[in-house]
């Protein structure tokens, strides 16, 4: 049995003699230590939900080996926890308390201590504790460390006051950022990496009496208090405690106004004094300090009055609160003046440092909040998956309002502009309406619907306080191996241009006059220019194969394919443009492959000068880091090329100071900086941010509303492309017994794809919405579901197999980077089993075409479902005939990967299905064959001459249906090429020529 504790430790008198006097004196009042781990076998090696110790690491070799070792010199009992390690990445072990038992309360103690066997190797050992949440793997992590700079056993004391919140990793994104200590779930030890080692530890326990300042804190109700000149600022000072318990001892707060840019006695009446919260004061008690300001007649910038607080008996606020006398009486503040005059006035007053701040964009998660004012930051963003906790509209608005409040502490109180990647709805927000990705919208061929999806997105984004959307992507996707191909409306620039009505949905009128509305946002055309044309194998970014690679084109190809959509975006009044990560190599220009962030000829020259773009250019995420040279060279290259604002998520301090240094050295001209800042300020004024910097949440109730979801449902229905329909199997009858199978039938994560809640998206039940299976059931279908088709297949009228891709984004999804264009083995097996047993419909849920030709013969009906978003009812609508199939292929569907890249207009063109292909279940096919086509051609040409686009499109559609009916399932190159060409001609308004091409296809059928 374990030896008694007193037999192991030094005699009490000797131990007291060895301790510092303060520790010995304190020991008499300390509560009895509470064991956490004795390592005598009472806690097993086990993982959640059990109480247990388990190891972990960055790869299979990194977890340490653990054992309970008998040691005669054990500091406590007979055994210690011992182990060996050889860690290349990261590794360690954890003790999680049982998840099905209450959390532990550590709040009565000063800290946690343990015995560690030292080897005097100078290595740091990280020790973290787990606070709050639902269990040890969903808690908040707080960390400290100690150094192995001793030999033999030593008791390591870790006061709770030494623990800091982990900013590099949190399993739940943070709970409340407060070390509460009342709901503790265990601890973890991170062992040193890089060298083999061994360790031993024993007797983890809680010790000492809790310091009141650890569980009591004084805070203010805001960090910044803007007040009109002549008004009185009221600063609420609140006492709060862990567990809401009253304080045991008095807490005093001395305050005084001191420093800042305001002048005491002239701009404000100085105040000082002491507040006392007596023993027994309840948590949440608030006292108020009032600071009167004085009024004069002169216009002036904002002035600051720090209120310095000295706290005894509790933790003081992390920041000194600032009273800010609002800027007033200056022309730029007058909303009646034209925007250009307001911009000119403000610009004339700004310092170089303030201008540099406007050109800097930081990410919320890498931000020190006080830096908003310290660096005069102009912009913040949320990257994919960077969200507040909880992820609700209210929390978004509170978060952004908090950031905007801090901007009020700057001299000219220039509001921040906050941006998000809302690329298919407000996709970072839980509960938002998630639209089909752009490739699905391109399949709808419905510009009015695209505009409505943009309007819904804008309304939901702006209602959370976000005025800027990094969308739409107006790239022209030329190779489906690209991991971003689903972000494109299609492979034909004419199709992309036609769908740019989404810009008006986002921004409103092209003159920018709608931007200040509470349901509109500033839009971004990206990625300029040629990101969809990169050559396979040209990427040099990590394991990417095509994303961020090189686009090699002639000047004419650049104009016709990649620049054309940006010209349309500029005509539509796009507010911002984002250069691509990719490189552009224009044949014959002598420049070679140059990163777009560095191409001044394309940004300053083509975009701003020749196209007349008057918004501002925002870089992509850390894009300057990909430029050659040292950091100063990267900054001046990008800024001089015409990039107005730099997205530098966590290096904003470095960028801002480097920009100032380069400008002072004359390597970046003052005129270039003034141009950039003028463009940024113009958009801020047009958005109405100077008058209304805070969130207008009046539209928040409509987020995810039935009206908004109805738009997404229509978009999902219209995006479905019917590629094959033998025997008229579709639409299904609701009386039919339907066997549903496949990996994507009941997976809303797969259905919504990447850029959904997180950057890469995720499979599973990730967001509210309706899966395709649920949609079929809600439509009244007689449905049985077996994901892997393992259930018996007898007795059914038809099978529906929903297969496809799992989520990905950007180069992570490149083919060759862990992805292919082929269905998974499980999907292939499900198709084979169901289609071998009954008539079957196969739906492919994917961001790009999947190679299905080897199974096409066994499939009766084939549907390209793309990534339809959260409204699976839209897919069910067309399956059951409540809406007709009307979608058309926005990209060419290849027969094999060896054909790629394959696009409309190619000299050699023999696809599985051509660009523009799409059967219908709702429009009757005209009779008359060749004679009918001749008549349609004449009428289409006449409609073209008189500018009747509506009739022209209808006539071409009738001709297309004639061709598709005759072709049936026999697809040849002779048919496919003119058929695809006809769709391009239709989109460019050449209706007569389009019917003549379709006539050519008809003859080949």
CORLINHU-V414391 format. One record per backbone hydrogen bond with DSSP energy under -0.5 kcal/mol. CO is the residue of the C=O (numbers start at 1). NH is the residue of the N-H. Records with the same first field share a line. If there is no record, write none. Layout:
CO = NH  NH
This chain:
4 = 7  8
5 = 8  9
11 = 15
12 = 16
13 = 17
14 = 18
15 = 19
20 = 24
21 = 25
22 = 26
23 = 27
24 = 28
25 = 28
26 = 29  30
27 = 30
33 = 35
34 = 206
37 = 204
42 = 44
44 = 46  53
47 = 50
49 = 99  100
50 = 52
51 = 44
52 = 96
53 = 46
54 = 94
56 = 92
59 = 62  63
65 = 84
67 = 69  82
69 = 80
71 = 74
78 = 71
80 = 69  82
81 = 201
82 = 67
83 = 199
84 = 65
85 = 197
86 = 88
87 = 194
90 = 58
91 = 191
92 = 56
93 = 189
94 = 54  96
95 = 187
96 = 52
98 = 101
104 = 106  184
106 = 109
108 = 210
110 = 160
111 = 207
112 = 158
113 = 205
114 = 156
115 = 202
116 = 118  154
118 = 152
123 = 148
124 = 126
125 = 146
126 = 190
127 = 144
128 = 188
129 = 131  142
130 = 185
131 = 140
135 = 138
138 = 134
140 = 131
141 = 166
142 = 129
143 = 164
144 = 127
146 = 125
147 = 149
148 = 121  122  123
150 = 120
152 = 118
154 = 116  156
155 = 157
156 = 114  158
157 = 159
158 = 112
159 = 162
160 = 163
164 = 143
170 = 173
178 = 180
181 = 106  107
183 = 132
184 = 104
185 = 97
186 = 130
187 = 95
188 = 128
189 = 93  191
190 = 126
197 = 85
199 = 83
200 = 117
201 = 81
202 = 115
203 = 205
204 = 36  37
205 = 113
206 = 34
207 = 110  111
211 = 214  215
212 = 215  216
213 = 315
215 = 242
216 = 315
217 = 240
219 = 238
223 = 322
225 = 324
227 = 326
228 = 231
231 = 233  293
233 = 235  291
234 = 236
235 = 237  289
236 = 221  238
237 = 287
238 = 219  240
239 = 284  285
240 = 217
241 = 244
242 = 245
247 = 280
251 = 277
252 = 312
253 = 275
254 = 310
255 = 273
256 = 308
262 = 264
263 = 266  267  268
267 = 294
268 = 265  270
271 = 257
273 = 255
275 = 253
276 = 278
277 = 251
278 = 281
281 = 247
282 = 285
285 = 239
287 = 237
289 = 235
290 = 292
291 = 233
292 = 269
300 = 328
303 = 325
304 = 262
305 = 323
306 = 258  308
307 = 321
308 = 256
310 = 254
312 = 252
315 = 218
319 = 321
321 = 307
322 = 225
323 = 305  325
324 = 227  326
325 = 303
328 = 300
330 = 333
331 = 334
333 = 335
334 = 337
338 = 341  342
339 = 343
340 = 344
341 = 345
342 = 346
343 = 347
344 = 348
345 = 349
346 = 349  350
347 = 350
351 = 355
352 = 356
353 = 357
354 = 358
355 = 359
357 = 360  378
359 = 646
360 = 378  379
361 = 648
362 = 381
363 = 366
364 = 367
367 = 369
368 = 371
369 = 372
370 = 373  374
371 = 375  377
372 = 377
373 = 376
378 = 417
379 = 362
380 = 419
381 = 364  383
382 = 421
383 = 386
384 = 759
385 = 387
390 = 392
392 = 396
393 = 397
394 = 398
395 = 399
396 = 400
397 = 401
398 = 402
399 = 403
400 = 404
401 = 405
402 = 406
403 = 407
404 = 408
405 = 408
406 = 409
407 = 410
410 = 413
411 = 302
413 = 415
416 = 418
417 = 380
418 = 468
419 = 382
420 = 422  470
421 = 423
424 = 435
425 = 424  427
426 = 429
427 = 757
429 = 432
432 = 434
433 = 435
434 = 870
437 = 440  441
438 = 442
439 = 443
440 = 444
441 = 444  445  446
442 = 445
443 = 888
445 = 447
446 = 450
447 = 451
448 = 452
449 = 453
450 = 454
451 = 455
452 = 456
453 = 457
454 = 458
455 = 459
456 = 460
457 = 461
458 = 462
459 = 463
461 = 464  466
462 = 465
465 = 467
467 = 522
468 = 420
469 = 471
471 = 524
472 = 474  526
475 = 477  489
476 = 478
479 = 482
481 = 815
482 = 485
484 = 487
485 = 488
486 = 439
490 = 477
491 = 493
492 = 495  496
493 = 497
494 = 498
495 = 499
496 = 499
497 = 500
499 = 502
500 = 503
501 = 504  505
502 = 506
503 = 507
504 = 508
506 = 521
509 = 512
512 = 515
514 = 517
517 = 520
522 = 469
523 = 576
524 = 526
525 = 578
526 = 474
527 = 531
528 = 580
530 = 533
531 = 534
532 = 478
535 = 538
540 = 542
541 = 544
545 = 537  539
546 = 549
549 = 583
550 = 535  552
551 = 553  585
553 = 587
554 = 558
555 = 559
556 = 560
557 = 561  562
558 = 562  563
559 = 564
563 = 566  567
564 = 568
565 = 569
566 = 570
567 = 571
568 = 572
569 = 574
570 = 573
575 = 616
576 = 525
577 = 579  618
578 = 527  528
582 = 596
583 = 551
584 = 586  594
585 = 553  587
586 = 589
592 = 594
594 = 584
595 = 598
596 = 599
598 = 600
599 = 602  603
600 = 604  605
601 = 606
602 = 607
603 = 608
604 = 609
605 = 610
606 = 611
607 = 613
616 = 577
617 = 644  645
618 = 579
620 = 623
622 = 625
623 = 626
624 = 627
630 = 634
631 = 635
632 = 636
633 = 637
634 = 638
635 = 639
636 = 640
637 = 641
638 = 642  643
639 = 642
641 = 604
642 = 644
645 = 619  647
646 = 361  648
647 = 622
649 = 363
651 = 655
652 = 656
653 = 657
654 = 658
655 = 659
656 = 660
657 = 661
658 = 662
659 = 663
660 = 664
661 = 665
662 = 667  668
663 = 666
669 = 673
670 = 674
671 = 675
672 = 676
673 = 677
674 = 678
675 = 679
676 = 680
677 = 681
678 = 682
679 = 683
680 = 684
681 = 685
682 = 686
683 = 687
684 = 689
685 = 688
688 = 692
695 = 697
696 = 699
697 = 700
699 = 702
700 = 703
702 = 705
705 = 709
706 = 710
707 = 711
708 = 712
709 = 713
710 = 714
711 = 715
712 = 716
713 = 717
714 = 718
715 = 719
716 = 720
717 = 720
720 = 722  887
721 = 723  864
722 = 919
724 = 862
725 = 728
726 = 729
733 = 736
736 = 738  782
737 = 797  798
738 = 740  784
739 = 800
740 = 786
741 = 802
742 = 745
744 = 747
745 = 773
747 = 751
748 = 752
749 = 753
751 = 869
756 = 758
758 = 756
759 = 755
764 = 749  766
770 = 872
771 = 775
772 = 776
773 = 777
774 = 778
775 = 779
776 = 781
777 = 780
781 = 783
782 = 738
784 = 740
786 = 789
787 = 742
793 = 796
798 = 739
799 = 841
800 = 741  802
801 = 803  843
802 = 744  745
803 = 845
808 = 754
809 = 812
810 = 813
811 = 814
814 = 817  819
819 = 816
821 = 851
824 = 828
825 = 829
826 = 830
827 = 831
828 = 832
829 = 833
830 = 834
831 = 835
832 = 836
833 = 837
834 = 837  838
839 = 799
840 = 860  861
841 = 801  843
842 = 863
843 = 803  845
844 = 846  865  866
845 = 805
850 = 852
852 = 855  856
853 = 856
855 = 858  859
856 = 859
858 = 860
860 = 726
861 = 842
862 = 723  724
863 = 844  865
864 = 721
866 = 846  868
867 = 437
868 = 871
870 = 770  872
871 = 874
872 = 875  876
873 = 877
874 = 878
875 = 879
876 = 880
877 = 882  883
878 = 881
879 = 731  732
884 = 886
885 = 921  922
889 = 916
890 = 491
892 = 894
893 = 912  913
896 = 899
897 = 900
903 = 906
907 = 909
913 = 893
914 = 917
917 = 889
919 = 722
922 = 924
928 = 931  932
929 = 933
930 = 934
931 = 935
932 = 936
933 = 937
934 = 938
935 = 939
936 = 940
937 = 941
938 = 942
939 = 943
940 = 944
941 = 945
942 = 946
943 = 948
944 = 947
947 = 949
948 = 952
949 = 953
950 = 954
951 = 955
952 = 956
953 = 957
954 = 958
955 = 959
956 = 960
957 = 961
958 = 962
959 = 963
960 = 964
961 = 965
962 = 966
963 = 967
964 = 968
967 = 970
969 = 971
970 = 972
972 = 976
973 = 977
975 = 979
976 = 980
977 = 981
978 = 982
979 = 983
980 = 984
981 = 985
982 = 986
983 = 987
984 = 988
985 = 990
986 = 989
989 = 991
990 = 994
991 = 995
992 = 996
993 = 997
994 = 998
995 = 999
996 = 1000
997 = 1001
998 = 1002
999 = 1003
1000 = 1004
1001 = 1005
1002 = 1005
